[in-house]
Amino acid sequence: MGDVIISGIQQVGIGVSDMHEAWKWYRKYFGVDIRIFEDEAMANLMLPYTGGKPRRRHAALAVNMQGGGGFEIWQYKDRVPEAPKEQIRLGDYGIFAVKIKSRDVKKVYQHYLNEGLNITALTTSPDGHDSFFIQDPYGNYFQIIGGDSWFRNNKKFTGAAYGTLIGVSDISKSMAFYKEILGYDEVLSDETKVFDDLSKLPGGNNLYRRVLLKHSKSRLGAFSRLLGDSQIELLQVMDREASNIFTNRFWGDLGFIHLCFDINGMIALRDKCKIFGHPFTVDSSNSFDMGEAAGHFSYIEDPDGTLIEFVETHRVPIFKKLGWYLNLQKRNPEKSLPGWMLNALALNKIRD
């Protein structure tokens, strides 16, 4: 089996009903104003998760140059995306919230408070960091948390995706999955109780086992400096029955639709996932084309069906207007791109 390189969380997919409206809000409050690609096309390969039919969609991948994973903002064009039939609660199986990193959580809290946004009180997370939650206008929750992994300082209030809170049915089983396949091998906290910092969230007054994971090894690969470190937080509700967030809905419907990792070594990863009992459920097999970017993508499911995407990037636009594209297949897969080249991505900034 060859080597698998995980460079970090590339993006979190967010299903929305109006991509441009949602992206404008995410630019304003999370700084994801660098467009990596924007594309309208048929999603032909996701048939297991789109009712067995190809679906037309409009999607954009946007990042924040301070660092962190981006957002893939995703909108159906040939059907009305469905909301959950019932309110999503903490511990329901799937991605409940996305972690957003900040250098100064108190400063961000005051800014959002002044903006009149829907936020919870400033509290302390289990690992001792200042923290609070914000709900976007579309019902999605984000946790603002302190982070110390940055690419640059452009004076924005936050970076972007630093991890996710995922509801699971069996934390021990899920810990093995996120450790063996994704490298989250270090436990920062593991507690079972009713948590004060969750109390204002739906289902937040239940009893939870809550485990916060990080990776002990630094990430490698072309975009590792930009994507930075990350965390996965697992929550298992102990005193009620949980349900799956996407029961009777499609991938791409409203909410957090997947967690995506930038990787190198897709063939070796396919073998590894099969050995650990999580075979690829979707595999583009070669190079897919997103109009401005290209690569090889695949999906697996975690033990509770949460979708994990892998993308091996082959081509990415550095400056589209000048036809400057980078072919990543011709370079050492372990080495990060030089800082000047990563900084050149800022030439693709969207200005409101």
Secondary structure, DSSP 8 states (H G I E B T S, - for coil): ----EEEEEEEEEEE-S-HHHHHHHHHHHH---EEEEEEEEEE-S-GGGTTTS-EEEEEEEEE-TTSSBEEEEEEESSS-----SS---TTSBEEEEEEEEES-HHHHHHHHHHHT-EE---EE-TTS-EEEEEE-TTS-EEEEEE----S---S-S--SEEEEEEE-S-HHHHHHHHHHTT---EEEEEEEE--GGGTTSTTTTS-EEEEEEE-SS---STTHHHH---EEEEEEESSS---BTTTT--TTSSEEEEEEEEEE-HHHHHHHHHHTT---SEE--S-EE-SS-EEEEEEEE-TT--EEEEEEEEEEEEEGGGTEEEEGGGS-TTS---HHHHHGGGGGB---
